[in-house]
Amino acid sequence: MKKNMGSADRWIRFFLAAMAVILYFTHVITGTVGLIVIVIAGVFLLTSFVGLCPLYSLFGINTCGYKKG
């Protein structure tokens, strides 16, 4: 499995997911919208830890940068 997310992209996703979780557990975001936000935050966390975004693969996007060699 080839990674297609660079470190900046991964940190941004991690930060957005952390903010969504904080907003959900402080009851700023509630109800159905809150649950949808938590699911999206979970996907963001998973993809940021793995370094692979399925949508990036589908559209041919790669934010890893190029390796010299």
LINVEN-V161368 format. One line per field, one symbol per residue. phi: phi as a letter, one per 40 degrees, with the letter a starting at -180 (. if undefined). psi: psi as a letter, one per 40 degrees, with the letter a starting at -180 (. if undefined). burial: + if it has 9 or more other ideal C-beta (glycine too) atoms within 8 Angstrom, else -. Layout:
phi = ???
psi = ???
burial = ???
This chain:
phi = .ccbbcccccccccccccccccccccgcbbgcccccccccccccccccccgbbccccccgcabcgbcci
psi = hhiehiddddddddddddddddddeefdhiadddddddddddddddddddehhdddddefhhedihhi.
burial = ---++---+++-++-+++-++-++----+----+--++-+++-++-++--+++--++-----+------
